[in-house]
Amino acid sequence: MKFTQYFLYTRNRPDRSCIKEEWIQDAIDNPLRTKVQKDGRIRKWVYVKEVDKYLRIILLSDGKTVHNAFFDRNFQE
């Protein structure tokens, strides 16, 4: 899995440090929803049962490089 420098920096925030790479990989492999942004980046969501929250990840347009990952309080299935 590849990461942007932005992701590596924001990953140190207290609200994001608990996000596991296996959850990110699950979002990439088995998303509940996928949406391509106008800039070509790809949003994917997955439900993380362990924390009872939805995780949103943002991939670069290559579909492989993680740019952002955070718990999305506004996601609705």
C-alpha positions in Angstrom: 0.0 0.0 0.0 1.3 3.4 -0.9 0.7 6.7 1.0 1.0 10.4 0.2 3.1 12.6 2.5 -0.1 14.3 3.5 -1.6 11.0 4.7 1.6 10.2 6.7 1.4 13.6 8.3 -2.3 13.6 9.2 -2.1 10.0 10.4 -0.4 11.3 13.6 -3.5 13.3 14.7 -5.1 11.8 17.8 -8.5 11.2 16.0 -6.7 9.3 13.1 -3.9 7.4 14.8 -6.2 4.5 15.7 -7.1 3.8 12.0 -5.6 0.4 11.2 -4.1 -0.3 7.8 -6.2 -3.5 7.6 -9.3 -1.2 7.7 -7.9 0.9 4.9 -7.2 -2.2 2.8 -10.7 -3.5 3.4 -12.1 -0.2 2.1 -10.0 -0.5 -1.0 -10.9 -4.1 -1.6 -14.6 -4.2 -0.4 -16.1 -0.7 -0.3 -19.7 -0.1 0.6 -19.7 2.8 -1.9 -17.2 4.3 -4.3 -17.3 7.8 -5.8 -14.9 9.5 -8.2 -14.4 13.1 -7.4 -14.1 15.8 -10.2 -10.3 15.9 -9.6 -10.1 12.2 -10.3 -9.5 11.1 -6.7 -11.5 8.2 -5.5 -13.6 8.1 -2.3 -14.4 4.7 -0.7 -16.3 3.9 2.4 -16.3 0.8 4.7 -18.0 0.0 7.9 -15.6 -0.8 10.7 -17.5 -3.0 13.2 -14.8 -2.9 15.9 -15.4 0.9 16.4 -19.0 1.1 15.1 -18.0 3.8 12.5 -17.8 4.3 8.8 -14.3 4.9 7.4 -13.8 7.1 4.4 -10.6 6.8 2.4 -9.4 9.0 -0.4 -7.2 7.5 -3.1 -5.3 9.3 -5.8 -6.5 8.8 -9.3 -4.1 5.8 -9.7 -6.5 3.9 -7.3 -3.6 2.7 -5.2 -2.1 5.6 -3.3 -3.9 6.5 0.0 -4.2 10.3 0.4 -6.6 10.5 3.3 -8.5 8.3 5.8 -10.9 9.4 8.5 -14.1 8.4 10.2 -17.1 9.9 8.3 -19.8 10.9 10.7 -22.2 11.9 7.9 -22.1 8.7 5.9 -25.5 7.0 5.4 -25.9 3.7 3.6 
